[in-house]
């Protein structure tokens, strides 16, 4: 790939030394490391490659396409100065702008509008893939987000522009796991919580995170009210109930149950079942008073569900 992308690297000195043989500074060596390739995806008409500096390069075959590719000898020396590359650069895209993770913005338009003005570490593409007809390409970013852009129009895009549009914006942070999920009965909504200490409410029709809330305490489980207006979450010290606002979660009540590993609203939404250790307790949703206690399990209860009539 160094050979194929010679137009990008041809004026760069050898890593660690400049053209005069002097040792590069630490910053210059780091800049060279930013040019390292993070992923590559083959296409019928060429390939796409991304680097750690936050750029995506889209190449296509020159000449007679696939036939030219078969005839071209890839074993030619990469040090030859008068070589003819079998690929031409269609465009170079820039994906450095991250999606804020603490408060998910409105879904951007297809014009590739800026996802946020916050200063952040450079975001780069970890994985690239395309659909069957190669009309669009999807990417997983280093910050864990997933986005796509139309591949057919890549020639018409402005160089170094950011055409990526979130597919499911606001996903949980990389390296963390989702330890709670629930769906709403009356609205196309879902709620998740993870080890990144966030609760996220998802619009299942738009496939987008509409509300994201970060906490300082560890989250163990989560449930959403059948109306979609409330969320209950189990923390290590207690259970908190939240109103789902337009862009936030507002706490309106607490239940003093520690280490709750399973929680579930009833189908009517008037009660909440919570499980801590081997015990299950039933509470009224709006008065927070305990109305039942279920015992019998020997080990920790990990999952709860209600019958269709809420009687069990």
FIDOTOR-394390 format. One record per residue (C-alpha): residue in one letter; residue number from 0; x, y, z. Coordinates in nm, 4 decimals, padded with zeros to 6 digits. Each point is the difference from the previous one (the first is absolute). Layout:
N
<pt A,NUM,<X,Y,Z>>
...
This chain:
312
<pt X,0,<00.0000,00.0000,00.0000>>
<pt X,1,<00.2971,00.2340,00.0490>>
<pt X,2,<00.0740,-00.0581,-00.3702>>
<pt X,3,<-00.3576,00.0537,-00.1159>>
<pt X,4,<-00.0384,00.3173,00.2070>>
<pt X,5,<00.3284,00.1463,-00.1236>>
<pt X,6,<-00.1673,00.3308,-00.0854>>
<pt X,7,<-00.0741,00.0437,00.3703>>
<pt X,8,<00.3368,-00.1048,00.1413>>
<pt X,9,<00.2463,00.0805,-00.2812>>
<pt X,10,<00.1210,00.3274,00.1560>>
<pt X,11,<00.0364,-00.1393,00.3514>>
<pt X,12,<00.3383,-00.0903,00.1414>>
<pt X,13,<00.0836,-00.3391,00.1528>>
<pt X,14,<-00.1584,-00.0377,00.3449>>
<pt X,15,<00.2375,00.1188,00.2708>>
<pt X,16,<00.2294,00.1915,-00.2386>>
<pt X,17,<-00.0413,00.2952,-00.2317>>
<pt X,18,<00.1369,00.0244,-00.3549>>
<pt X,19,<00.3322,00.1289,00.1276>>
<pt X,20,<00.0406,-00.2981,00.2314>>
<pt X,21,<-00.0735,00.1939,00.3190>>
<pt X,22,<-00.2057,-00.1618,00.2728>>
<pt X,23,<-00.3660,00.1076,00.0078>>
<pt X,24,<-00.1531,00.1504,00.3112>>
<pt X,25,<-00.2495,-00.1963,00.2080>>
<pt X,26,<-00.2850,00.2040,-00.1504>>
<pt X,27,<00.1110,-00.0781,-00.3542>>
<pt X,28,<00.0216,-00.3720,00.0750>>
<pt X,29,<-00.3480,00.0146,00.1523>>
<pt X,30,<-00.1278,00.1730,-00.3131>>
<pt X,31,<00.1403,-00.2862,-00.2053>>
<pt X,32,<-00.1765,-00.2506,00.2265>>
<pt X,33,<-00.3267,00.1817,-00.0728>>
<pt X,34,<00.0382,-00.1056,-00.3634>>
<pt X,35,<-00.0181,-00.3694,00.0886>>
<pt X,36,<-00.2769,-00.1933,-00.1724>>
<pt X,37,<-00.2842,-00.1120,00.2260>>
<pt X,38,<-00.2169,-00.1939,-00.2488>>
<pt X,39,<-00.0478,-00.0772,-00.3683>>
<pt X,40,<-00.3068,-00.1184,-00.1929>>
<pt X,41,<00.0028,-00.1410,-00.3538>>
<pt X,42,<-00.2583,00.1173,-00.2543>>
<pt X,43,<-00.0893,-00.1288,-00.3471>>
<pt X,44,<00.1483,00.3153,-00.1518>>
<pt X,45,<00.2859,00.0577,00.2440>>
<pt X,46,<00.0320,00.0293,00.3772>>
<pt X,47,<-00.0423,00.2338,00.2975>>
<pt X,48,<00.2633,00.0463,00.2688>>
<pt X,49,<00.0032,00.1979,00.3256>>
<pt X,50,<00.2874,00.1271,00.2119>>
<pt X,51,<00.0488,00.1015,00.3625>>
<pt X,52,<00.0017,00.3713,-00.0881>>
<pt X,53,<-00.3745,-00.0130,-00.0641>>
<pt X,54,<-00.0042,-00.0232,-00.3809>>
<pt X,55,<-00.1685,-00.2442,-00.2382>>
<pt X,56,<00.1408,-00.0439,-00.3528>>
<pt X,57,<-00.2158,-00.1471,-00.2766>>
<pt X,58,<00.1945,-00.1410,-00.2987>>
<pt X,59,<-00.1172,-00.1539,-00.3265>>
<pt X,60,<00.1761,-00.1980,-00.2718>>
<pt X,61,<00.1539,00.1983,-00.2809>>
<pt X,62,<-00.0159,-00.1075,-00.3637>>
<pt X,63,<-00.2095,-00.3076,-00.0745>>
<pt X,64,<-00.1148,-00.0748,00.3538>>
<pt X,65,<00.0226,-00.3612,00.1137>>
<pt X,66,<00.1823,-00.1106,-00.3142>>
<pt X,67,<00.2636,00.2642,00.0635>>
<pt X,68,<00.0299,-00.1259,00.3552>>
<pt X,69,<00.0704,-00.3579,-00.1142>>
<pt X,70,<00.2638,00.1170,-00.2485>>
<pt X,71,<00.1728,00.2284,00.2452>>
<pt X,72,<00.3017,-00.1485,00.1781>>
<pt X,73,<-00.0351,00.0830,00.3677>>
<pt X,74,<00.3508,-00.1319,00.0661>>
<pt X,75,<00.1674,00.2983,-00.1688>>
<pt X,76,<00.2396,00.1728,00.2310>>
<pt X,77,<-00.1628,00.2608,00.2231>>
<pt X,78,<00.3186,00.2073,-00.0132>>
<pt X,79,<-00.0231,00.0668,-00.3745>>
<pt X,80,<-00.0611,00.3690,-00.0607>>
<pt X,81,<-00.1538,-00.0304,-00.3465>>
<pt X,82,<-00.2619,-00.2634,00.0850>>
<pt X,83,<-00.3575,00.0295,-00.1187>>
<pt X,84,<-00.2600,-00.0616,00.2694>>
<pt X,85,<-00.2924,-00.2275,-00.0943>>
<pt X,86,<-00.2319,00.2171,00.2124>>
<pt X,87,<-00.1180,00.3576,-00.0068>>
<pt X,88,<-00.1261,00.1924,00.3022>>
<pt X,89,<-00.3740,00.0792,-00.0263>>
<pt X,90,<-00.0172,00.2061,00.3173>>
<pt X,91,<00.1377,00.0500,00.3487>>
<pt X,92,<-00.2499,00.0337,00.2851>>
<pt X,93,<00.0508,00.1238,00.3542>>
<pt X,94,<-00.1742,-00.1581,00.3012>>
<pt X,95,<00.1789,00.1744,00.2886>>
<pt X,96,<-00.3125,00.1508,00.1558>>
<pt X,97,<-00.1472,-00.2254,00.2718>>
<pt X,98,<-00.3585,-00.0504,00.1125>>
<pt X,99,<-00.0261,00.1374,00.3560>>
<pt X,100,<-00.0641,-00.2927,00.2338>>
<pt X,101,<-00.1271,00.1838,00.3065>>
<pt X,102,<-00.2982,00.1619,-00.1774>>
<pt X,103,<-00.1063,-00.1371,-00.3353>>
<pt X,104,<-00.0895,00.2747,-00.2519>>
<pt X,105,<-00.2806,-00.0012,-00.2522>>
<pt X,106,<00.0724,-00.2272,-00.2980>>
<pt X,107,<00.1980,00.2050,-00.2551>>
<pt X,108,<-00.1237,00.0494,-00.3540>>
<pt X,109,<00.1294,-00.1887,-00.3026>>
<pt X,110,<00.2143,00.3014,-00.0870>>
<pt X,111,<00.2546,-00.1187,00.2559>>
<pt X,112,<-00.0493,00.2826,00.2458>>
<pt X,113,<00.2366,00.0276,00.2927>>
<pt X,114,<-00.0915,-00.2446,00.2786>>
<pt X,115,<00.1200,00.2296,00.2767>>
<pt X,116,<00.2441,00.2780,00.0706>>
<pt X,117,<00.1637,-00.1614,00.3007>>
<pt X,118,<00.3770,-00.0418,-00.0030>>
<pt X,119,<00.0932,-00.3663,00.0176>>
<pt X,120,<00.2658,-00.2534,-00.0868>>
<pt X,121,<00.0258,-00.0754,-00.3697>>
<pt X,122,<-00.2623,-00.2524,-00.1052>>
<pt X,123,<00.0967,-00.2507,-00.2693>>
<pt X,124,<-00.1611,-00.2940,-00.1762>>
<pt X,125,<00.0637,-00.3448,00.1486>>
<pt X,126,<-00.2064,-00.2033,-00.2489>>
<pt X,127,<-00.1413,00.0618,-00.3489>>
<pt X,128,<-00.2617,-00.2003,-00.1887>>
<pt X,129,<-00.2444,00.0491,-00.2876>>
<pt X,130,<-00.3411,-00.1322,-00.1002>>
<pt X,131,<-00.0481,-00.2564,-00.2777>>
<pt X,132,<-00.0355,00.2465,-00.2890>>
<pt X,133,<00.2726,00.2245,00.1486>>
<pt X,134,<-00.2247,00.3048,-00.0068>>
<pt X,135,<00.0872,00.0931,00.3574>>
<pt X,136,<00.2721,-00.0679,00.2532>>
<pt X,137,<-00.0226,-00.0391,00.3771>>
<pt X,138,<00.2720,00.0637,00.2559>>
<pt X,139,<00.0640,-00.0692,00.3677>>
<pt X,140,<00.1930,00.2856,00.1603>>
<pt X,141,<00.2614,-00.0128,00.2742>>
<pt X,142,<-00.2504,00.1584,00.2412>>
<pt X,143,<-00.2409,-00.2916,-00.0541>>
<pt X,144,<-00.2459,00.1824,-00.2251>>
<pt X,145,<-00.1486,-00.1443,-00.3196>>
<pt X,146,<-00.0630,00.2100,-00.3128>>
<pt X,147,<-00.0324,-00.0242,-00.3775>>
<pt X,148,<00.0374,00.2100,-00.3147>>
<pt X,149,<-00.1165,-00.0416,-00.3648>>
<pt X,150,<00.2802,-00.1538,-00.2027>>
<pt X,151,<-00.1546,00.0824,-00.3386>>
<pt X,152,<00.0423,00.3733,00.0590>>
<pt X,153,<00.3510,-00.0103,00.1405>>
<pt X,154,<00.1410,00.1763,-00.3088>>
<pt X,155,<-00.2364,00.2927,00.0541>>
<pt X,156,<00.0881,00.0529,00.3658>>
<pt X,157,<00.2295,00.2792,00.1039>>
<pt X,158,<00.3526,-00.1175,00.0783>>
<pt X,159,<00.0603,-00.0539,00.3742>>
<pt X,160,<-00.3717,00.0394,00.0703>>
<pt X,161,<-00.1853,-00.2076,00.2606>>
<pt X,162,<-00.2911,-00.1749,-00.1760>>
<pt X,163,<-00.0595,-00.2636,00.2695>>
<pt X,164,<-00.3522,-00.0216,00.1431>>
<pt X,165,<-00.0609,-00.1916,00.3275>>
<pt X,166,<-00.1826,-00.3302,-00.0403>>
<pt X,167,<-00.0628,-00.0538,00.3712>>
<pt X,168,<00.1509,00.3050,00.1629>>
<pt X,169,<00.0936,00.0027,00.3667>>
<pt X,170,<00.1050,-00.3602,00.0541>>
<pt X,171,<00.1697,-00.1050,00.3214>>
<pt X,172,<00.3715,00.0617,00.0354>>
<pt X,173,<00.2505,-00.2486,-00.1498>>
<pt X,174,<00.1364,-00.2528,00.2451>>
<pt X,175,<-00.3178,00.0035,00.2099>>
<pt X,176,<-00.2920,-00.2405,00.0076>>
<pt X,177,<-00.3776,00.0463,00.0091>>
<pt X,178,<-00.1326,-00.1573,00.3203>>
<pt X,179,<-00.3673,00.1036,-00.0258>>
<pt X,180,<-00.2548,00.0366,-00.2797>>
<pt X,181,<-00.3791,00.0382,-00.0184>>
<pt X,182,<-00.2592,00.0936,-00.2648>>
<pt X,183,<-00.3112,00.2139,00.0291>>
<pt X,184,<-00.3412,-00.1571,-00.0615>>
<pt X,185,<-00.1870,00.3067,-00.1286>>
<pt X,186,<00.2719,00.1890,-00.1896>>
<pt X,187,<00.2922,-00.1025,-00.2267>>
<pt X,188,<00.2512,00.0643,00.2760>>
<pt X,189,<00.2700,-00.1982,00.1755>>
<pt X,190,<00.2296,00.0760,00.2913>>
<pt X,191,<00.3487,-00.1308,00.0763>>
<pt X,192,<00.2580,00.0445,00.2731>>
<pt X,193,<00.3648,-00.0983,-00.0069>>
<pt X,194,<00.3224,-00.0196,00.1916>>
<pt X,195,<00.0866,00.3445,-00.1399>>
<pt X,196,<-00.2516,00.1277,00.2615>>
<pt X,197,<-00.2475,00.1361,-00.2515>>
<pt X,198,<-00.3709,-00.0497,-00.0653>>
<pt X,199,<-00.1077,00.0372,-00.3619>>
<pt X,200,<-00.3526,00.0191,-00.1401>>
<pt X,201,<-00.0330,-00.1131,-00.3614>>
<pt X,202,<-00.2516,00.0777,-00.2726>>
<pt X,203,<-00.0449,-00.3374,-00.1700>>
<pt X,204,<-00.1594,00.1456,-00.3141>>
<pt X,205,<00.2715,00.2589,-00.0636>>
<pt X,206,<00.2665,-00.2339,00.1427>>
<pt X,207,<00.1523,00.2835,00.1961>>
<pt X,208,<00.0835,00.0798,00.3614>>
<pt X,209,<-00.2352,00.2797,00.1061>>
<pt X,210,<00.1063,00.0419,00.3640>>
<pt X,211,<00.3322,-00.0727,00.1663>>
<pt X,212,<00.0781,00.0506,00.3672>>
<pt X,213,<00.3329,-00.0643,00.1749>>
<pt X,214,<00.0282,-00.0764,00.3729>>
<pt X,215,<00.2809,-00.0216,00.2519>>
<pt X,216,<-00.1331,-00.3254,00.1504>>
<pt X,217,<00.0023,-00.3469,-00.1510>>
<pt X,218,<-00.3182,-00.1132,-00.1786>>
<pt X,219,<-00.1241,-00.3580,00.0411>>
<pt X,220,<-00.3385,-00.0190,-00.1778>>
<pt X,221,<-00.2647,00.2114,-00.1687>>
<pt X,222,<-00.3678,-00.0116,-00.1028>>
<pt X,223,<-00.2301,00.2339,-00.1936>>
<pt X,224,<-00.3649,00.0742,00.0866>>
<pt X,225,<-00.2612,-00.1300,-00.2503>>
<pt X,226,<-00.0874,00.3625,-00.0841>>
<pt X,227,<00.3628,00.0844,-00.0750>>
<pt X,228,<-00.0167,00.2949,00.2412>>
<pt X,229,<00.1991,-00.1505,00.2883>>
<pt X,230,<00.3168,-00.2021,00.0491>>
<pt X,231,<00.1032,-00.1969,00.3097>>
<pt X,232,<00.3654,-00.0843,00.0556>>
<pt X,233,<00.1761,-00.2089,00.2606>>
<pt X,234,<00.3170,00.1483,00.1515>>
<pt X,235,<00.2294,-00.1569,00.2561>>
<pt X,236,<-00.1525,00.2065,00.2848>>
<pt X,237,<-00.3674,00.0423,-00.1056>>
<pt X,238,<-00.2577,-00.0010,-00.2782>>
<pt X,239,<-00.0756,00.3305,-00.1727>>
<pt X,240,<-00.3018,00.0874,-00.2133>>
<pt X,241,<00.0292,00.2603,-00.2763>>
<pt X,242,<-00.2328,00.2000,-00.2194>>
<pt X,243,<00.1058,-00.0216,-00.3647>>
<pt X,244,<00.0400,00.3594,-00.1196>>
<pt X,245,<00.0804,00.1278,-00.3485>>
<pt X,246,<00.3780,-00.0211,00.0475>>
<pt X,247,<00.0436,-00.1073,00.3593>>
<pt X,248,<-00.1111,-00.2309,00.2820>>
<pt X,249,<-00.1370,00.1663,00.3155>>
<pt X,250,<-00.0143,-00.2005,00.3231>>
<pt X,251,<-00.3406,00.0105,00.1730>>
<pt X,252,<00.0316,-00.2774,00.2552>>
<pt X,253,<00.2237,-00.2541,00.1728>>
<pt X,254,<-00.0434,-00.3460,00.1514>>
<pt X,255,<00.2486,-00.1086,00.2656>>
<pt X,256,<00.1005,-00.3368,-00.1444>>
<pt X,257,<00.3701,-00.0707,-00.0356>>
<pt X,258,<00.1693,-00.2183,-00.2626>>
<pt X,259,<-00.3124,-00.0428,-00.2140>>
<pt X,260,<00.1004,-00.2205,-00.2949>>
<pt X,261,<-00.3433,-00.0257,-00.1663>>
<pt X,262,<-00.2887,00.2447,-00.0282>>
<pt X,263,<-00.3213,-00.0031,-00.2037>>
<pt X,264,<-00.3079,00.2200,-00.0288>>
<pt X,265,<-00.3318,-00.1858,-00.0030>>
<pt X,266,<-00.1916,-00.0088,-00.3291>>
<pt X,267,<-00.2400,00.2592,00.1360>>
<pt X,268,<00.2856,00.2102,00.1360>>
<pt X,269,<-00.1517,00.0355,00.3484>>
<pt X,270,<00.2534,-00.2275,00.1719>>
<pt X,271,<00.3704,-00.0771,-00.0122>>
<pt X,272,<00.1623,-00.3350,00.0732>>
<pt X,273,<00.3558,00.0192,00.1295>>
<pt X,274,<00.2385,-00.2851,00.0757>>
<pt X,275,<00.2924,00.0200,00.2371>>
<pt X,276,<00.1902,-00.3126,00.0933>>
<pt X,277,<-00.2571,-00.2847,00.0098>>
<pt X,278,<-00.2936,00.2229,00.0989>>
<pt X,279,<-00.2639,00.1689,-00.2181>>
<pt X,280,<-00.1889,00.3045,00.1284>>
<pt X,281,<-00.3035,00.1768,-00.1524>>
<pt X,282,<-00.0449,00.3783,00.0257>>
<pt X,283,<-00.2644,00.2460,-00.1127>>
<pt X,284,<00.1384,00.2200,-00.2758>>
<pt X,285,<-00.1094,00.3412,00.1286>>
<pt X,286,<-00.0238,-00.0457,00.3781>>
<pt X,287,<00.3167,-00.2152,00.0272>>
<pt X,288,<-00.1667,-00.2105,00.2701>>
<pt X,289,<00.0764,-00.3721,00.0163>>
<pt X,290,<-00.3037,-00.2164,-00.0733>>
<pt X,291,<00.1503,-00.3468,-00.0253>>
<pt X,292,<00.2945,-00.2260,00.0774>>
<pt X,293,<00.0854,-00.3161,-00.1928>>
<pt X,294,<00.2547,-00.2478,00.1351>>
<pt X,295,<00.1017,-00.3480,-00.1067>>
<pt X,296,<00.3033,00.0292,-00.2228>>
<pt X,297,<00.3258,-00.1365,00.1348>>
<pt X,298,<00.2341,00.2082,-00.2178>>
<pt X,299,<-00.0055,00.3555,-00.1376>>
<pt X,300,<-00.2978,00.0873,-00.2230>>
<pt X,301,<00.1297,00.1266,-00.3347>>
<pt X,302,<-00.3195,00.0552,-00.2018>>
<pt X,303,<-00.3637,00.1020,00.0530>>
<pt X,304,<-00.3202,00.0008,-00.2069>>
<pt X,305,<-00.3700,00.0577,00.0689>>
<pt X,306,<-00.3020,-00.2056,-00.1059>>
<pt X,307,<-00.2457,00.1536,-00.2485>>
<pt X,308,<-00.2473,00.0945,00.2770>>
<pt X,309,<00.2715,00.1224,00.2448>>
<pt X,310,<-00.1086,-00.2578,00.2551>>
<pt X,311,<00.3293,-00.1828,-00.0024>>
